[in-house]
Amino acid sequence: MSSSDRKKDIMVVDDQPVNLRLMETMLGQQGYSVRSFPRGRQALAAATQTPPDLILLDISMPEMDGFEVCRRLRSEASLAAIPVIFLSGLDGEEDKLSAFESGGFDYVTKPFGFREITARIETQLRMRELQAKVETQNHELEQIVEAQVREIAEGQMATIFALAKLADSRDHATGRHLERVQMLCRILAMELSPSPAYSHIITARFVQNIYHASPLHDIGKVAIPDSILSKRGKLTTQEYEVMKTHAALGAETLALVLERHPANSFVRMGIEIARSHHERWDGTGYPDGLEGTDIPLSARIMAVADCYDALVSERCYKEAFPHEESMEMIARGSGHGFDPEVVRAACHAGDAFRQVSDNLK
């Protein structure tokens, strides 16, 4: 039976037995299911177990008056939307005001005509049904919008990743480098997140952003000549200076995007990573010579992830190092090249690092 076909459940709360019997008879004849209670506490307990569609509530009752009953209903999330119609012999303006302030939907003064009370009940039930339909439609609309936004966002992320992949492909033998650093950055962020020093920074949004922004770290390499980017063997001092410009170039390119979308936290993190992932904890890195925590956390995480992947991967200028040796080299860089906390996180997540290296060849 649908909600529109079933009998509407009306709860009547009144300390006078004769009033309860009268309402049971009259409402029952109109096809309503009626539950009667002489005390407010009993009614609240019953409503909590099985919420009614509407409540007819007397004011002057022992132990707990109708105003308090209504306030308690409104304080419970599962009961707050139930329409309450006060039925009372009190007809003062202050009494009616108190009824509405406590959360009542309507107020009927005793004695009342039965046609009047049924009309008011039907009005409140109809309004509640319409409200429920609007809420359902709004929820469905929100789901549609969320799905469309998610589809657009996923498409945008795929496009951004493809562009980053295109830039990365110019750097020989990197294979699935971008996929690996994505996973490594997420592992490090998750490992650091419980720390009191980082828990207020590493939110779910931070983890999501660093996962998607990490492939942008070397986007500036599109401007580096092939003769330098693909050179076998050691770069000259002049060539190395040219290579180092990729960090600032990548950040400057992304900064143009941020100008058009200043509230985009993903692009902002991409700028941090692109510009600062070659900074060193001791201040000897580039392009800005930042030191310690002046280096953005996202870039400090990226530095460790990028270094590990470079060590365990074969490149045109080097053989791949074993996992254990790579982790030892990163550990030796703690406090010099890398943030000690990030290094500790990497060492603790060593098995996860190995799995990423083994599974994403």
Residue pairs with C-beta under 8 A, 6 or more apart in sequence:
4 129
7 31
7 32
7 33
8 32
8 33
8 53
8 54
8 125
9 32
9 33
9 35
9 50
9 52
9 53
9 54
10 27
10 32
10 33
10 34
10 35
10 52
10 53
10 54
10 55
10 56
10 121
11 34
11 35
11 36
11 37
11 43
11 46
11 47
11 52
11 54
11 55
11 56
12 19
12 20
12 23
12 24
12 27
12 34
12 35
12 36
12 37
12 55
12 56
13 36
13 37
13 38
13 39
13 40
13 43
13 55
13 56
13 57
13 58
13 61
13 66
13 69
14 20
14 23
14 36
14 38
14 56
14 58
14 61
14 87
15 38
15 39
15 58
15 60
15 61
15 62
16 38
16 58
17 38
19 58
20 36
20 37
20 38
21 36
23 34
23 36
23 56
24 34
24 36
26 114
26 118
27 34
27 118
27 121
28 34
30 118
32 121
35 46
35 52
37 43
37 46
38 61
39 61
39 62
39 63
39 64
40 61
40 63
40 64
40 65
40 66
40 68
40 69
41 63
41 64
43 55
43 57
43 69
44 69
44 72
44 73
47 55
47 73
47 79
47 82
48 76
48 78
48 79
51 78
51 79
51 82
52 82
53 82
53 83
53 125
53 128
54 82
54 83
54 84
54 85
54 121
54 124
54 125
54 128
55 73
55 82
55 83
55 84
55 85
56 85
56 87
56 117
56 121
57 66
57 69
57 70
57 84
57 85
57 86
57 87
57 104
58 66
58 86
58 87
58 88
59 65
59 66
59 67
59 86
59 88
59 90
59 95
59 99
60 66
60 88
60 89
60 90
61 69
66 86
66 88
66 99
66 102
67 98
67 99
67 102
68 102
70 84
70 86
70 99
70 102
70 103
70 104
71 102
71 103
73 79
73 80
73 82
73 84
73 103
74 80
74 102
74 103
80 103
81 128
81 131
83 105
83 106
83 124
83 125
83 127
83 128
84 103
84 104
84 105
84 106
85 104
85 105
85 106
85 107
85 108
85 117
85 120
85 121
85 124
86 99
86 104
86 106
86 107
86 108
87 108
87 110
87 112
87 117
88 95
88 99
88 107
88 108
88 109
88 110
89 109
89 110
90 109
91 109
96 107
99 107
100 107
105 124
106 120
106 123
106 124
108 116
108 117
108 120
157 212
160 212
160 215
160 216
161 178
161 212
161 215
163 219
164 178
164 215
164 216
164 218
164 219
165 178
165 215
166 222
167 218
167 219
167 221
167 222
168 174
168 177
168 178
168 215
168 218
168 221
170 221
170 222
170 226
170 229
170 230
171 177
171 218
171 221
171 229
171 230
172 230
172 315
172 316
173 313
173 314
173 315
173 316
174 313
174 315
175 313
175 361
176 360
176 361
177 309
177 313
178 214
178 215
179 360
180 309
180 356
180 357
180 360
181 214
181 215
181 217
181 302
181 305
181 306
181 309
182 211
182 212
182 214
182 215
183 356
183 360
184 304
184 305
184 308
184 309
184 353
184 356
185 210
185 211
185 214
185 301
185 302
185 305
186 207
186 210
186 211
187 349
187 352
187 353
187 356
188 301
188 304
188 305
188 342
188 345
188 346
188 349
189 202
189 206
189 207
189 210
189 211
189 301
190 202
190 207
191 345
191 346
191 348
191 349
192 198
192 202
192 301
192 341
192 342
192 345
193 199
193 202
193 207
195 341
197 341
198 297
198 341
201 297
202 297
205 265
206 269
206 298
209 265
209 266
209 269
209 298
210 269
210 273
210 298
210 301
210 302
212 266
213 266
213 267
213 269
213 270
213 273
213 298
214 273
214 302
214 305
216 250
216 254
216 270
216 273
216 274
217 250
217 273
217 274
217 277
217 302
217 306
218 246
218 250
218 274
219 250
219 253
219 254
219 270
219 274
220 245
220 246
220 247
220 248
220 249
220 250
220 251
220 252
220 253
220 274
221 229
221 246
221 250
223 245
223 246
223 249
224 242
224 243
224 245
224 246
225 242
228 235
228 239
228 242
228 243
229 243
230 316
231 239
231 317
232 316
232 317
233 317
234 317
235 243
244 278
244 286
244 287
245 287
247 274
247 275
247 276
247 277
247 278
247 286
247 287
248 275
248 287
250 274
250 275
251 271
251 274
251 275
254 267
254 270
254 271
254 274
255 271
257 264
257 267
258 264
258 267
258 268
258 271
261 267
269 296
269 298
272 296
272 298
272 299
273 296
273 298
273 299
273 302
275 287
275 288
275 299
276 288
276 290
276 295
276 296
276 299
277 299
277 302
277 303
277 306
278 285
278 286
278 287
278 303
279 285
279 286
279 288
279 289
279 290
279 291
279 295
279 299
279 303
280 291
280 303
280 336
280 337
280 338
281 291
281 292
281 295
281 300
281 335
281 336
281 337
281 338
281 339
281 340
282 291
282 335
282 336
282 337
283 289
283 290
283 291
283 292
285 295
285 337
292 339
293 339
295 339
300 338
300 339
300 342
301 342
303 337
303 338
303 339
303 342
304 330
304 338
304 339
304 342
304 343
304 346
307 330
307 333
307 337
307 338
308 326
308 327
308 330
308 346
308 353
308 357
309 357
311 320
311 321
311 325
311 326
311 329
311 330
312 320
312 321
312 322
312 323
312 326
312 357
313 320
314 320
321 329
323 350
323 353
323 354
323 357
327 346
327 347
327 350
327 353
330 338
330 343
330 346
330 347
331 343
331 347
333 343
334 340
334 343
334 344
346 353
